[in-house]
Amino acid sequence: MKELKVETSTIKSVRFEKPYFYWQVEGDTKDGPFCQKCFEYEGKFSRLTVCHDGNDGYWHCGVCEETYRPKDHTSNAS
């Protein structure tokens, strides 16, 4: 029962922001962004990192290798 309460409180503190980011929210503090794929398929909070490829920046998940490009709002993992 205690585990269920912890899971429920975690779910309440998660916010999805279009097009593809999850954030953990505690009051006025926002932590993240976290990978949409890892959270939705595995229930994991995998922090995204900002990368640069010479043109535009993009977000990358080091766990599932998903890539999110803000310009076209699409994921590019295979």
PDB file of N, CA, C and O in Angstrom:
ATOM      1  N   MET A   1       0.826  -1.188   0.000  1.00  0.00           N
ATOM      2  CA  MET A   1       0.000   0.000   0.000  1.00  0.00           C
ATOM      3  C   MET A   1       0.874   1.258   0.000  1.00  0.00           C
ATOM      4  O   MET A   1       0.545   2.244  -0.658  1.00  0.00           O
ATOM      5  N   LYS A   2       1.980   1.221   0.734  1.00  0.00           N
ATOM      6  CA  LYS A   2       2.873   2.371   0.789  1.00  0.00           C
ATOM      7  C   LYS A   2       3.451   2.661  -0.597  1.00  0.00           C
ATOM      8  O   LYS A   2       3.550   3.822  -0.994  1.00  0.00           O
ATOM      9  N   GLU A   3       3.838   1.602  -1.344  1.00  0.00           N
ATOM     10  CA  GLU A   3       4.377   1.784  -2.686  1.00  0.00           C
ATOM     11  C   GLU A   3       3.353   2.444  -3.602  1.00  0.00           C
ATOM     12  O   GLU A   3       3.704   3.305  -4.409  1.00  0.00           O
ATOM     13  N   LEU A   4       2.100   2.048  -3.481  1.00  0.00           N
ATOM     14  CA  LEU A   4       1.040   2.622  -4.291  1.00  0.00           C
ATOM     15  C   LEU A   4       0.901   4.121  -4.025  1.00  0.00           C
ATOM     16  O   LEU A   4       0.713   4.901  -4.959  1.00  0.00           O
ATOM     17  N   LYS A   5       0.993   4.526  -2.762  1.00  0.00           N
ATOM     18  CA  LYS A   5       0.912   5.947  -2.420  1.00  0.00           C
ATOM     19  C   LYS A   5       2.065   6.720  -3.034  1.00  0.00           C
ATOM     20  O   LYS A   5       1.869   7.834  -3.519  1.00  0.00           O
ATOM     21  N   VAL A   6       3.267   6.151  -3.022  1.00  0.00           N
ATOM     22  CA  VAL A   6       4.438   6.813  -3.596  1.00  0.00           C
ATOM     23  C   VAL A   6       4.239   6.957  -5.102  1.00  0.00           C
ATOM     24  O   VAL A   6       4.497   8.028  -5.652  1.00  0.00           O
ATOM     25  N   GLU A   7       3.785   5.900  -5.781  1.00  0.00           N
ATOM     26  CA  GLU A   7       3.549   5.965  -7.215  1.00  0.00           C
ATOM     27  C   GLU A   7       2.510   7.026  -7.543  1.00  0.00           C
ATOM     28  O   GLU A   7       2.699   7.793  -8.487  1.00  0.00           O
ATOM     29  N   THR A   8       1.444   7.087  -6.806  1.00  0.00           N
ATOM     30  CA  THR A   8       0.384   8.052  -7.047  1.00  0.00           C
ATOM     31  C   THR A   8       0.899   9.475  -6.888  1.00  0.00           C
ATOM     32  O   THR A   8       0.574  10.339  -7.703  1.00  0.00           O
ATOM     33  N   SER A   9       1.692   9.736  -5.860  1.00  0.00           N
ATOM     34  CA  SER A   9       2.210  11.084  -5.671  1.00  0.00           C
ATOM     35  C   SER A   9       3.181  11.454  -6.777  1.00  0.00           C
ATOM     36  O   SER A   9       3.256  12.621  -7.159  1.00  0.00           O
ATOM     37  N   THR A  10       3.932  10.482  -7.304  1.00  0.00           N
ATOM     38  CA  THR A  10       4.848  10.746  -8.405  1.00  0.00           C
ATOM     39  C   THR A  10       4.064  11.103  -9.658  1.00  0.00           C
ATOM     40  O   THR A  10       4.416  12.047 -10.365  1.00  0.00           O
ATOM     41  N   ILE A  11       3.014  10.362  -9.932  1.00  0.00           N
ATOM     42  CA  ILE A  11       2.212  10.615 -11.120  1.00  0.00           C
ATOM     43  C   ILE A  11       1.592  12.009 -11.058  1.00  0.00           C
ATOM     44  O   ILE A  11       1.537  12.699 -12.075  1.00  0.00           O
ATOM     45  N   LYS A  12       1.135  12.425  -9.909  1.00  0.00           N
ATOM     46  CA  LYS A  12       0.529  13.752  -9.776  1.00  0.00           C
ATOM     47  C   LYS A  12       1.536  14.864 -10.023  1.00  0.00           C
ATOM     48  O   LYS A  12       1.140  15.967 -10.400  1.00  0.00           O
ATOM     49  N   SER A  13       2.827  14.611  -9.822  1.00  0.00           N
ATOM     50  CA  SER A  13       3.828  15.658  -9.980  1.00  0.00           C
ATOM     51  C   SER A  13       4.463  15.647 -11.372  1.00  0.00           C
ATOM     52  O   SER A  13       5.454  16.340 -11.602  1.00  0.00           O
ATOM     53  N   VAL A  14       3.906  14.873 -12.297  1.00  0.00           N
ATOM     54  CA  VAL A  14       4.442  14.805 -13.650  1.00  0.00           C
ATOM     55  C   VAL A  14       3.562  15.633 -14.586  1.00  0.00           C
ATOM     56  O   VAL A  14       2.335  15.552 -14.544  1.00  0.00           O
ATOM     57  N   ARG A  15       4.212  16.426 -15.426  1.00  0.00           N
ATOM     58  CA  ARG A  15       3.476  17.237 -16.393  1.00  0.00           C
ATOM     59  C   ARG A  15       4.031  16.967 -17.788  1.00  0.00           C
ATOM     60  O   ARG A  15       5.245  16.965 -17.990  1.00  0.00           O
ATOM     61  N   PHE A  16       3.137  16.740 -18.745  1.00  0.00           N
ATOM     62  CA  PHE A  16       3.534  16.586 -20.142  1.00  0.00           C
ATOM     63  C   PHE A  16       3.352  17.919 -20.847  1.00  0.00           C
ATOM     64  O   PHE A  16       2.314  18.568 -20.715  1.00  0.00           O
ATOM     65  N   GLU A  17       4.375  18.321 -21.600  1.00  0.00           N
ATOM     66  CA  GLU A  17       4.283  19.544 -22.390  1.00  0.00           C
ATOM     67  C   GLU A  17       4.531  19.188 -23.846  1.00  0.00           C
ATOM     68  O   GLU A  17       5.549  18.588 -24.190  1.00  0.00           O
ATOM     69  N   LYS A  18       3.591  19.565 -24.687  1.00  0.00           N
ATOM     70  CA  LYS A  18       3.727  19.289 -26.117  1.00  0.00           C
ATOM     71  C   LYS A  18       4.974  19.963 -26.649  1.00  0.00           C
ATOM     72  O   LYS A  18       5.293  21.057 -26.183  1.00  0.00           O
ATOM     73  N   PRO A  19       5.687  19.400 -27.575  1.00  0.00           N
ATOM     74  CA  PRO A  19       5.290  18.225 -28.313  1.00  0.00           C
ATOM     75  C   PRO A  19       5.725  16.897 -27.709  1.00  0.00           C
ATOM     76  O   PRO A  19       5.154  15.864 -28.058  1.00  0.00           O
ATOM     77  N   TYR A  20       6.729  16.881 -26.804  1.00  0.00           N
ATOM     78  CA  TYR A  20       7.217  15.571 -26.366  1.00  0.00           C
ATOM     79  C   TYR A  20       7.992  15.547 -25.059  1.00  0.00           C
ATOM     80  O   TYR A  20       8.772  14.616 -24.857  1.00  0.00           O
ATOM     81  N   PHE A  21       7.831  16.495 -24.171  1.00  0.00           N
ATOM     82  CA  PHE A  21       8.608  16.510 -22.931  1.00  0.00           C
ATOM     83  C   PHE A  21       7.771  16.196 -21.702  1.00  0.00           C
ATOM     84  O   PHE A  21       6.619  16.617 -21.594  1.00  0.00           O
ATOM     85  N   TYR A  22       8.363  15.450 -20.778  1.00  0.00           N
ATOM     86  CA  TYR A  22       7.787  15.251 -19.445  1.00  0.00           C
ATOM     87  C   TYR A  22       8.645  16.007 -18.450  1.00  0.00           C
ATOM     88  O   TYR A  22       9.868  16.061 -18.580  1.00  0.00           O
ATOM     89  N   TRP A  23       7.995  16.587 -17.463  1.00  0.00           N
ATOM     90  CA  TRP A  23       8.663  17.327 -16.395  1.00  0.00           C
ATOM     91  C   TRP A  23       8.130  16.834 -15.059  1.00  0.00           C
ATOM     92  O   TRP A  23       6.967  16.442 -14.968  1.00  0.00           O
ATOM     93  N   GLN A  24       8.961  16.847 -14.021  1.00  0.00           N
ATOM     94  CA  GLN A  24       8.496  16.612 -12.657  1.00  0.00           C
ATOM     95  C   GLN A  24       8.311  17.981 -12.037  1.00  0.00           C
ATOM     96  O   GLN A  24       9.200  18.829 -12.105  1.00  0.00           O
ATOM     97  N   VAL A  25       7.146  18.196 -11.427  1.00  0.00           N
ATOM     98  CA  VAL A  25       6.812  19.504 -10.880  1.00  0.00           C
ATOM     99  C   VAL A  25       6.554  19.386  -9.387  1.00  0.00           C
ATOM    100  O   VAL A  25       5.760  18.557  -8.943  1.00  0.00           O
ATOM    101  N   GLU A  26       7.232  20.222  -8.625  1.00  0.00           N
ATOM    102  CA  GLU A  26       7.043  20.325  -7.175  1.00  0.00           C
ATOM    103  C   GLU A  26       6.860  21.798  -6.855  1.00  0.00           C
ATOM    104  O   GLU A  26       7.836  22.548  -6.817  1.00  0.00           O
ATOM    105  N   GLY A  27       5.642  22.216  -6.627  1.00  0.00           N
ATOM    106  CA  GLY A  27       5.374  23.632  -6.363  1.00  0.00           C
ATOM    107  C   GLY A  27       5.756  24.482  -7.549  1.00  0.00           C
ATOM    108  O   GLY A  27       5.208  24.309  -8.638  1.00  0.00           O
ATOM    109  N   ASP A  28       6.704  25.414  -7.354  1.00  0.00           N
ATOM    110  CA  ASP A  28       7.164  26.286  -8.435  1.00  0.00           C
ATOM    111  C   ASP A  28       8.396  25.734  -9.152  1.00  0.00           C
ATOM    112  O   ASP A  28       8.903  26.358 -10.085  1.00  0.00           O
ATOM    113  N   THR A  29       8.876  24.572  -8.723  1.00  0.00           N
ATOM    114  CA  THR A  29      10.084  23.988  -9.290  1.00  0.00           C
ATOM    115  C   THR A  29       9.743  22.958 -10.352  1.00  0.00           C
ATOM    116  O   THR A  29       8.916  22.074 -10.132  1.00  0.00           O
ATOM    117  N   LYS A  30      10.391  23.081 -11.515  1.00  0.00           N
ATOM    118  CA  LYS A  30      10.170  22.174 -12.633  1.00  0.00           C
ATOM    119  C   LYS A  30      11.498  21.491 -12.947  1.00  0.00           C
ATOM    120  O   LYS A  30      12.492  22.170 -13.201  1.00  0.00           O
ATOM    121  N   ASP A  31      11.530  20.154 -12.934  1.00  0.00           N
ATOM    122  CA  ASP A  31      12.743  19.382 -13.175  1.00  0.00           C
ATOM    123  C   ASP A  31      12.575  18.586 -14.457  1.00  0.00           C
ATOM    124  O   ASP A  31      11.528  17.974 -14.673  1.00  0.00           O
ATOM    125  N   GLY A  32      13.589  18.585 -15.305  1.00  0.00           N
ATOM    126  CA  GLY A  32      13.520  17.839 -16.551  1.00  0.00           C
ATOM    127  C   GLY A  32      14.216  18.609 -17.652  1.00  0.00           C
ATOM    128  O   GLY A  32      15.040  19.476 -17.361  1.00  0.00           O
ATOM    129  N   PRO A  33      13.918  18.327 -18.884  1.00  0.00           N
ATOM    130  CA  PRO A  33      12.879  17.439 -19.385  1.00  0.00           C
ATOM    131  C   PRO A  33      13.314  15.975 -19.349  1.00  0.00           C
ATOM    132  O   PRO A  33      14.501  15.657 -19.282  1.00  0.00           O
ATOM    133  N   PHE A  34      12.319  15.103 -19.396  1.00  0.00           N
ATOM    134  CA  PHE A  34      12.539  13.665 -19.393  1.00  0.00           C
ATOM    135  C   PHE A  34      11.984  13.062 -20.677  1.00  0.00           C
ATOM    136  O   PHE A  34      11.049  13.599 -21.271  1.00  0.00           O
ATOM    137  N   CYS A  35      12.562  11.953 -21.095  1.00  0.00           N
ATOM    138  CA  CYS A  35      12.228  11.296 -22.351  1.00  0.00           C
ATOM    139  C   CYS A  35      10.798  10.754 -22.361  1.00  0.00           C
ATOM    140  O   CYS A  35      10.390  10.019 -21.463  1.00  0.00           O
ATOM    141  N   GLN A  36      10.058  11.129 -23.385  1.00  0.00           N
ATOM    142  CA  GLN A  36       8.679  10.665 -23.542  1.00  0.00           C
ATOM    143  C   GLN A  36       8.636   9.155 -23.731  1.00  0.00           C
ATOM    144  O   GLN A  36       7.812   8.482 -23.111  1.00  0.00           O
ATOM    145  N   LYS A  37       9.495   8.619 -24.563  1.00  0.00           N
ATOM    146  CA  LYS A  37       9.492   7.186 -24.852  1.00  0.00           C
ATOM    147  C   LYS A  37       9.809   6.370 -23.598  1.00  0.00           C
ATOM    148  O   LYS A  37       9.104   5.404 -23.306  1.00  0.00           O
ATOM    149  N   CYS A  38      10.838   6.733 -22.864  1.00  0.00           N
ATOM    150  CA  CYS A  38      11.207   5.999 -21.645  1.00  0.00           C
ATOM    151  C   CYS A  38      10.092   6.056 -20.605  1.00  0.00           C
ATOM    152  O   CYS A  38       9.797   5.054 -19.955  1.00  0.00           O
ATOM    153  N   PHE A  39       9.469   7.230 -20.445  1.00  0.00           N
ATOM    154  CA  PHE A  39       8.427   7.370 -19.442  1.00  0.00           C
ATOM    155  C   PHE A  39       7.177   6.583 -19.829  1.00  0.00           C
ATOM    156  O   PHE A  39       6.608   5.873 -18.999  1.00  0.00           O
ATOM    157  N   GLU A  40       6.750   6.704 -21.080  1.00  0.00           N
ATOM    158  CA  GLU A  40       5.512   6.057 -21.495  1.00  0.00           C
ATOM    159  C   GLU A  40       5.629   4.550 -21.636  1.00  0.00           C
ATOM    160  O   GLU A  40       4.665   3.837 -21.359  1.00  0.00           O
ATOM    161  N   TYR A  41       6.786   4.042 -22.061  1.00  0.00           N
ATOM    162  CA  TYR A  41       6.932   2.602 -22.270  1.00  0.00           C
ATOM    163  C   TYR A  41       7.549   1.862 -21.092  1.00  0.00           C
ATOM    164  O   TYR A  41       7.259   0.685 -20.880  1.00  0.00           O
ATOM    165  N   GLU A  42       8.398   2.543 -20.321  1.00  0.00           N
ATOM    166  CA  GLU A  42       9.120   1.871 -19.238  1.00  0.00           C
ATOM    167  C   GLU A  42       8.815   2.440 -17.861  1.00  0.00           C
ATOM    168  O   GLU A  42       9.173   1.837 -16.849  1.00  0.00           O
ATOM    169  N   GLY A  43       8.156   3.600 -17.808  1.00  0.00           N
ATOM    170  CA  GLY A  43       7.882   4.249 -16.533  1.00  0.00           C
ATOM    171  C   GLY A  43       9.124   4.847 -15.899  1.00  0.00           C
ATOM    172  O   GLY A  43       9.168   5.052 -14.686  1.00  0.00           O
ATOM    173  N   LYS A  44      10.148   5.132 -16.724  1.00  0.00           N
ATOM    174  CA  LYS A  44      11.425   5.659 -16.234  1.00  0.00           C
ATOM    175  C   LYS A  44      11.546   7.146 -16.530  1.00  0.00           C
ATOM    176  O   LYS A  44      11.061   7.637 -17.549  1.00  0.00           O
ATOM    177  N   PHE A  45      12.197   7.843 -15.626  1.00  0.00           N
ATOM    178  CA  PHE A  45      12.514   9.252 -15.835  1.00  0.00           C
ATOM    179  C   PHE A  45      13.949   9.327 -16.352  1.00  0.00           C
ATOM    180  O   PHE A  45      14.894   9.377 -15.565  1.00  0.00           O
ATOM    181  N   SER A  46      14.107   9.334 -17.658  1.00  0.00           N
ATOM    182  CA  SER A  46      15.420   9.426 -18.290  1.00  0.00           C
ATOM    183  C   SER A  46      15.624  10.862 -18.755  1.00  0.00           C
ATOM    184  O   SER A  46      14.924  11.348 -19.644  1.00  0.00           O
ATOM    185  N   ARG A  47      16.581  11.523 -18.147  1.00  0.00           N
ATOM    186  CA  ARG A  47      16.810  12.942 -18.431  1.00  0.00           C
ATOM    187  C   ARG A  47      17.352  13.124 -19.847  1.00  0.00           C
ATOM    188  O   ARG A  47      18.244  12.397 -20.283  1.00  0.00           O
ATOM    189  N   LEU A  48      16.799  14.102 -20.551  1.00  0.00           N
ATOM    190  CA  LEU A  48      17.282  14.432 -21.885  1.00  0.00           C
ATOM    191  C   LEU A  48      18.425  15.429 -21.782  1.00  0.00           C
ATOM    192  O   LEU A  48      18.460  16.257 -20.872  1.00  0.00           O
ATOM    193  N   THR A  49      19.352  15.344 -22.718  1.00  0.00           N
ATOM    194  CA  THR A  49      20.460  16.293 -22.771  1.00  0.00           C
ATOM    195  C   THR A  49      20.390  17.059 -24.079  1.00  0.00           C
ATOM    196  O   THR A  49      19.902  16.543 -25.085  1.00  0.00           O
ATOM    197  N   VAL A  50      20.876  18.287 -24.063  1.00  0.00           N
ATOM    198  CA  VAL A  50      20.903  19.118 -25.258  1.00  0.00           C
ATOM    199  C   VAL A  50      22.179  18.797 -26.023  1.00  0.00           C
ATOM    200  O   VAL A  50      23.264  18.732 -25.444  1.00  0.00           O
ATOM    201  N   CYS A  51      22.037  18.598 -27.326  1.00  0.00           N
ATOM    202  CA  CYS A  51      23.182  18.321 -28.195  1.00  0.00           C
ATOM    203  C   CYS A  51      23.140  19.284 -29.375  1.00  0.00           C
ATOM    204  O   CYS A  51      22.102  19.880 -29.665  1.00  0.00           O
ATOM    205  N   HIS A  52      24.266  19.430 -30.047  1.00  0.00           N
ATOM    206  CA  HIS A  52      24.340  20.308 -31.222  1.00  0.00           C
ATOM    207  C   HIS A  52      24.994  19.537 -32.353  1.00  0.00           C
ATOM    208  O   HIS A  52      25.970  18.817 -32.143  1.00  0.00           O
ATOM    209  N   ASP A  53      24.448  19.693 -33.563  1.00  0.00           N
ATOM    210  CA  ASP A  53      24.991  18.969 -34.719  1.00  0.00           C
ATOM    211  C   ASP A  53      25.499  19.914 -35.809  1.00  0.00           C
ATOM    212  O   ASP A  53      25.620  19.518 -36.968  1.00  0.00           O
ATOM    213  N   GLY A  54      25.792  21.146 -35.442  1.00  0.00           N
ATOM    214  CA  GLY A  54      26.284  22.111 -36.414  1.00  0.00           C
ATOM    215  C   GLY A  54      25.185  22.983 -36.992  1.00  0.00           C
ATOM    216  O   GLY A  54      25.452  24.096 -37.444  1.00  0.00           O
ATOM    217  N   ASN A  55      23.969  22.499 -36.984  1.00  0.00           N
ATOM    218  CA  ASN A  55      22.845  23.292 -37.489  1.00  0.00           C
ATOM    219  C   ASN A  55      22.016  23.776 -36.318  1.00  0.00           C
ATOM    220  O   ASN A  55      22.198  24.893 -35.834  1.00  0.00           O
ATOM    221  N   ASP A  56      21.121  22.947 -35.874  1.00  0.00           N
ATOM    222  CA  ASP A  56      20.248  23.276 -34.751  1.00  0.00           C
ATOM    223  C   ASP A  56      20.525  22.332 -33.599  1.00  0.00           C
ATOM    224  O   ASP A  56      21.070  21.245 -33.791  1.00  0.00           O
ATOM    225  N   GLY A  57      20.148  22.749 -32.405  1.00  0.00           N
ATOM    226  CA  GLY A  57      20.267  21.872 -31.260  1.00  0.00           C
ATOM    227  C   GLY A  57      19.144  20.852 -31.246  1.00  0.00           C
ATOM    228  O   GLY A  57      18.121  21.031 -31.906  1.00  0.00           O
ATOM    229  N   TYR A  58      19.339  19.792 -30.498  1.00  0.00           N
ATOM    230  CA  TYR A  58      18.313  18.774 -30.342  1.00  0.00           C
ATOM    231  C   TYR A  58      18.453  18.145 -28.978  1.00  0.00           C
ATOM    232  O   TYR A  58      19.476  18.313 -28.314  1.00  0.00           O
ATOM    233  N   TRP A  59      17.431  17.421 -28.551  1.00  0.00           N
ATOM    234  CA  TRP A  59      17.433  16.729 -27.272  1.00  0.00           C
ATOM    235  C   TRP A  59      17.713  15.260 -27.523  1.00  0.00           C
ATOM    236  O   TRP A  59      17.231  14.694 -28.504  1.00  0.00           O
ATOM    237  N   HIS A  60      18.495  14.631 -26.637  1.00  0.00           N
ATOM    238  CA  HIS A  60      18.872  13.228 -26.812  1.00  0.00           C
ATOM    239  C   HIS A  60      18.724  12.470 -25.499  1.00  0.00           C
ATOM    240  O   HIS A  60      19.096  12.969 -24.437  1.00  0.00           O
ATOM    241  N   CYS A  61      18.175  11.258 -25.582  1.00  0.00           N
ATOM    242  CA  CYS A  61      18.078  10.376 -24.418  1.00  0.00           C
ATOM    243  C   CYS A  61      19.205   9.357 -24.489  1.00  0.00           C
ATOM    244  O   CYS A  61      19.295   8.599 -25.454  1.00  0.00           O
ATOM    245  N   GLY A  62      20.055   9.333 -23.485  1.00  0.00           N
ATOM    246  CA  GLY A  62      21.171   8.399 -23.439  1.00  0.00           C
ATOM    247  C   GLY A  62      20.758   6.984 -23.067  1.00  0.00           C
ATOM    248  O   GLY A  62      21.568   6.063 -23.173  1.00  0.00           O
ATOM    249  N   VAL A  63      19.516   6.788 -22.634  1.00  0.00           N
ATOM    250  CA  VAL A  63      19.038   5.465 -22.245  1.00  0.00           C
ATOM    251  C   VAL A  63      18.491   4.709 -23.457  1.00  0.00           C
ATOM    252  O   VAL A  63      18.940   3.601 -23.748  1.00  0.00           O
ATOM    253  N   CYS A  64      17.523   5.304 -24.166  1.00  0.00           N
ATOM    254  CA  CYS A  64      16.894   4.615 -25.302  1.00  0.00           C
ATOM    255  C   CYS A  64      17.414   5.116 -26.648  1.00  0.00           C
ATOM    256  O   CYS A  64      17.043   4.586 -27.695  1.00  0.00           O
ATOM    257  N   GLU A  65      18.270   6.135 -26.619  1.00  0.00           N
ATOM    258  CA  GLU A  65      18.865   6.727 -27.818  1.00  0.00           C
ATOM    259  C   GLU A  65      17.871   7.492 -28.691  1.00  0.00           C
ATOM    260  O   GLU A  65      18.156   7.763 -29.857  1.00  0.00           O
ATOM    261  N   GLU A  66      16.715   7.839 -28.143  1.00  0.00           N
ATOM    262  CA  GLU A  66      15.733   8.640 -28.871  1.00  0.00           C
ATOM    263  C   GLU A  66      16.268  10.056 -29.045  1.00  0.00           C
ATOM    264  O   GLU A  66      16.942  10.582 -28.159  1.00  0.00           O
ATOM    265  N   THR A  67      15.970  10.671 -30.182  1.00  0.00           N
ATOM    266  CA  THR A  67      16.380  12.034 -30.480  1.00  0.00           C
ATOM    267  C   THR A  67      15.143  12.854 -30.789  1.00  0.00           C
ATOM    268  O   THR A  67      14.277  12.425 -31.552  1.00  0.00           O
ATOM    269  N   TYR A  68      15.064  14.039 -30.193  1.00  0.00           N
ATOM    270  CA  TYR A  68      13.928  14.935 -30.403  1.00  0.00           C
ATOM    271  C   TYR A  68      14.442  16.248 -30.960  1.00  0.00           C
ATOM    272  O   TYR A  68      15.293  16.898 -30.353  1.00  0.00           O
ATOM    273  N   ARG A  69      13.925  16.636 -32.114  1.00  0.00           N
ATOM    274  CA  ARG A  69      14.339  17.879 -32.760  1.00  0.00           C
ATOM    275  C   ARG A  69      13.225  18.912 -32.625  1.00  0.00           C
ATOM    276  O   ARG A  69      12.118  18.700 -33.120  1.00  0.00           O
ATOM    277  N   PRO A  70      13.509  20.025 -31.960  1.00  0.00           N
ATOM    278  CA  PRO A  70      12.459  21.021 -31.702  1.00  0.00           C
ATOM    279  C   PRO A  70      11.904  21.681 -32.955  1.00  0.00           C
ATOM    280  O   PRO A  70      10.749  22.107 -32.963  1.00  0.00           O
ATOM    281  N   LYS A  71      12.689  21.773 -33.995  1.00  0.00           N
ATOM    282  CA  LYS A  71      12.244  22.474 -35.190  1.00  0.00           C
ATOM    283  C   LYS A  71      11.068  21.770 -35.870  1.00  0.00           C
ATOM    284  O   LYS A  71      10.101  22.418 -36.271  1.00  0.00           O
ATOM    285  N   ASP A  72      11.153  20.440 -35.999  1.00  0.00           N
ATOM    286  CA  ASP A  72      10.094  19.725 -36.686  1.00  0.00           C
ATOM    287  C   ASP A  72       9.218  18.912 -35.734  1.00  0.00           C
ATOM    288  O   ASP A  72       8.259  18.271 -36.165  1.00  0.00           O
ATOM    289  N   HIS A  73       9.542  18.938 -34.458  1.00  0.00           N
ATOM    290  CA  HIS A  73       8.746  18.240 -33.434  1.00  0.00           C
ATOM    291  C   HIS A  73       8.560  16.758 -33.721  1.00  0.00           C
ATOM    292  O   HIS A  73       7.487  16.207 -33.474  1.00  0.00           O
ATOM    293  N   THR A  74       9.584  16.117 -34.233  1.00  0.00           N
ATOM    294  CA  THR A  74       9.502  14.683 -34.493  1.00  0.00           C
ATOM    295  C   THR A  74      10.631  13.978 -33.785  1.00  0.00           C
ATOM    296  O   THR A  74      11.663  14.585 -33.498  1.00  0.00           O
ATOM    297  N   SER A  75      10.449  12.706 -33.502  1.00  0.00           N
ATOM    298  CA  SER A  75      11.532  11.917 -32.940  1.00  0.00           C
ATOM    299  C   SER A  75      12.211  11.208 -34.099  1.00  0.00           C
ATOM    300  O   SER A  75      11.575  10.912 -35.110  1.00  0.00           O
ATOM    301  N   ASN A  76      13.502  10.936 -33.954  1.00  0.00           N
ATOM    302  CA  ASN A  76      14.277  10.398 -35.060  1.00  0.00           C
ATOM    303  C   ASN A  76      15.010   9.112 -34.708  1.00  0.00           C
ATOM    304  O   ASN A  76      15.988   8.774 -35.374  1.00  0.00           O
ATOM    305  N   ALA A  77      14.584   8.400 -33.707  1.00  0.00           N
ATOM    306  CA  ALA A  77      15.256   7.152 -33.352  1.00  0.00           C
ATOM    307  C   ALA A  77      14.770   6.043 -34.274  1.00  0.00           C
ATOM    308  O   ALA A  77      13.670   6.096 -34.825  1.00  0.00           O
ATOM    309  N   SER A  78      15.604   5.064 -34.420  1.00  0.00           N
ATOM    310  CA  SER A  78      15.196   3.925 -35.250  1.00  0.00           C
ATOM    311  C   SER A  78      14.810   2.754 -34.382  1.00  0.00           C
ATOM    312  O   SER A  78      14.438   1.700 -34.898  1.00  0.00           O
TER     313      SER A  78
END
